[in-house]
């Protein structure tokens, strides 16, 4: 297999752009003989005449014109790779804050794609509740955060609006019990909305787990000892949306909001925000009017 050399292609592009070997050599800081040798090597490798030397000025042959487009792309891609991997502007750390209940499935995909594009940039992922993340963002401790809120603020951008849903164990029956056994985090923003919905529906409930540990909640719910509330489409595989047939109250919609820091983060922060937008807008879907008004 024959391989094209980027240095040789760069010389070829320079000759085409500057109209001759002499000017190209000056641009590349090479001697004329070095540039001529590289062009000759390229023609021998391809077995094609790339330059028409019959006139007073050098012109491209038909093959040369065809190669030029490819050569520009290959040189530009080479320079982009070298710049991205070695430029200190793409070194450093960004802090991304995400509530635990919306980490999956979008965030791992975002981190993977960002790492491939900016391998020298580190992303520190913080998983916490919305209230704590907003406080950290306001103190400048996070570059970008996602929140789950009932409204959009002046500083935020809504990426998705999804209904809240009752979740329980796979094939579980805890949702049938009365009083209804529920498990929530102490700082969960869904908690007051779920409790208010139960109270309006006249359903007695019992808080069997009040904790700061999201994993403890998942363990309790997956053991069919209680139910919980999550944003539709974000439930882990060991839990499921409860098909209660109206036995539990309908819940309002929740917004997934994005807060992005200043432009000081540069291109990497901008691209991280782009990846986050793409990932979360894919899970957005139209909602019934009743849930929109409740949101």
N, C-alpha and C positions, 0 to 999 in steps of 0.2 A: 504493500500500500504506500502510495506517495503522499507526503505531507507538505502543505504549504507553510512557508516560514513567514511569521508576522513582520519581521524586519524587512524582508524582501518585498512584501506587499506594501509596507509603509513607503518604501522608496518608489514603487510603482505608482502609488496614489500621488506622491509628491511631484513626480515627473508630469503626471496628467494635470495636476492642479496648477503647476507653475510653468508649464509649456516647454520644458526642456530639462536636460540633465544638469546643466550649469546652475540654474536657479534652484533646482531641487536639492543639489548638493549643498548649496549655501544654507538653505532652509533646514536641512538635516544635520548640518555641521559635519559633513563627510566630504571626502575628495570626489572629484568627478569620476575617477577611475573606479572607486569603490561602488558608486551608484550604478555605473555602467555594468560592472561585474555582477551586481545583484540582479539587474534586469536580464542579463544574459542567462544567469542561473535559473531565473523564473521561467524564461522562454524554453530552456532546455528541459526543465522539469515537466512542463505541460506539453512540449512538442508543438508549440504554436508560436507564430509571430504575433507579438502584442503591440509592437510599435512600427509605424510606417516611416522609415528613414530615407525614403526616396526624395523628399522635398527639402527645402532649406530649413524647415522646422519639423520637429518630431510631432507626429500625429498618431492617434490610436487606430489600430486595425479594428475590424468588426469583432474579432475575438477579444481584443483589448478593451473595447467598449463594454462587452458583456462581463469581463472579469472585473472591471472597475467598480461596478455596483456591489459585487460580492466583497471585493477588497475593502471598500469603505466600511461595510458592516463588520467585517472581521477585525479590522484595526480598531474601530470604535468599541466593539465588545471586549477586545483585549484590554484596552485602556480603562474601560469601566470596571472590569474585574480587578485589575491591578490597583486602581484607585480605591475601590470599595474595600479590598482586603488589607490595604496598607496605609491608607490615609488616616491620620490621627483624628480627623473630623468625624470618622465613623467608629471611634473608640469611646467607651464610657459605659454608663449605666442609666437605664430608665426604670422608674418604679411604677408598676401597674397595680391598681387596687381593684378587686372584684369581689362582690358578695359571694359567699360560699355556694348559695343555691343556684347561681347562674354560671358557675365555672364550666360546666359541661352542657353541651358538647363543643361549644364554640371556642373557648379560650385555648385549649391545647392546640387546636388548628392554627390559631392566630400566632401563638408562640413559635410553632414549628416553621411557619412561613416567614416570620420576621427573622428568625435565626438564620434561615437560608439566605435571606437578602442582606443581612447585616451580621455576619459571623463574629465580628469583633465587638459587637455591642451586647451588653448583658441586660436582661430584663429581670428585675426582682419582682416577683409576684407576691402581693399581699392579699390574703383572703380574710375579710372581716365583714361586719355588718355595715349597712348604708350610713348610719349615723356616725360611726367611727371613721369611716372612709372620707366622708365629707369634712370632718374635723381635720383629718390629716392633710387633705388636699388644701384646705384653707391655710394651713401652716406651711405649705410648700413642701411637704414630706412625700407627696406623690406627684408624678408628672401627668398621670392620666388615671381616671377612675371610672368605674361603672357603678350605677346605683339602681335600686328598685324603689320607685316612688310613685305616688298617686298622681302627681302633676309634673309639668315641665317648668323649670325655673329660668330666669333670664340668663344664668350662667351655663345652663345645660342644653343638650341636644338629645331629643328623644329618638332612639334607634328602633324601638319596637314597642308595641302595645299588645299585651297578651292577657287573657283572663286568668285570674287565680282559680285554682282547682283544689278540691279535697283529694289528698293522697293517702294511700294505705298500703298494707302488705299485699303481695301478689295473692289474689284469691282470698283475701282476708275478710273478716266479719266484724271487726271492731267498730265500724261505722254504724252498725245496727244497734249497738248497746245504748241504753239510756240510764243515767246521764251519759252523754257522749264523752268518751275519754280522748283528750287532746294533749299534744306535746308541742311546746313552742320554746324558742329561745327567748331569753329575757329582753333582748333588744330587737327582736324580729319586728320589722315594719308591717308584716302581714297580720301579726297577732291581734291588734286592736280592731282591725277590719273584720277578721273572722269571728271574733268574740261578739262584736256588735251585730253581725249577721245572725248568729245563733240566738242572741237575745231577742232580736226583732221577730225571729221565727218561733220564739217560745220554746226553744229546745234547751233542756238542762244540760250542762256540761261540767266536766271535772278535769282540772289541769293536773294530769298525772306526772308530768315532767316539766320542770321550769329550770332551764339550764343555760349555760354559755357555750355548751359543746354541741355543734351541729352533728357530729358523728354519733353522740349519744341519742339524739333525736331520731336519726336514721335507724339506729339499732332498735330502739323502742318501737318505732312504727313498723319496721320490717318484721318484728316479732309478733305483730298483730295485737299489740297492747294499747295502741292509741292511733289517732289519725293526725295529720298535719296538713298544712296548706302550702302549695308551691305555685310558681308560674307554670302554666300549661306548656308542656314540651321540654321542661328542664328536669323532670323527675328522673332519678337514677334507675338503672334496670331492675334493681331489687324491690322497687316500689311501683305502684301503678295509680293512674287516675281512677277514682272511685265512681263507678256507674251507679249512682244512688237512686235514680229515677224520681227525684224530687224529695227524697227523704231528708236531704240536707239542703240548706239555703244556697241559692246562687250567690256567687262572689263577684265583686267588681273587677275591672281590668287594672292592670299594673303596668307602669311604664319602665322600660329599661333606658336609663339616661346616661349620657356620656358627658364627662367633664374633662376638658383637655387643657393642659398648662400653657404657658406663654410660648412664643416663638423661639425662646432661648434654647429649646430642645432641638431646633433645627430640623433637617430633613428626616432623620430617623424617627423623631416623635411624630411628625406629620404622617409618615408612612405607617407607623404603628396604629395611629388613629384611623387611617384608611382601612387597614386590615380588620380592625375591630368593627367599624361601620359595616363593612361587607358581610362579616360573619353574623352579626346580630340582626341585620335587616333581612337576612334570608329566613329568619324564624318569625318575622312579622306577618300578620294576616289580617284581613278585614274582620271587624267585630260587629256583633249586633248592636243596634242603636242604644238599647237599654244599658249595655255594658259601657259604651262610650260615655253616656251621660253620667254613669256612676263613677267613671274614672275622673 
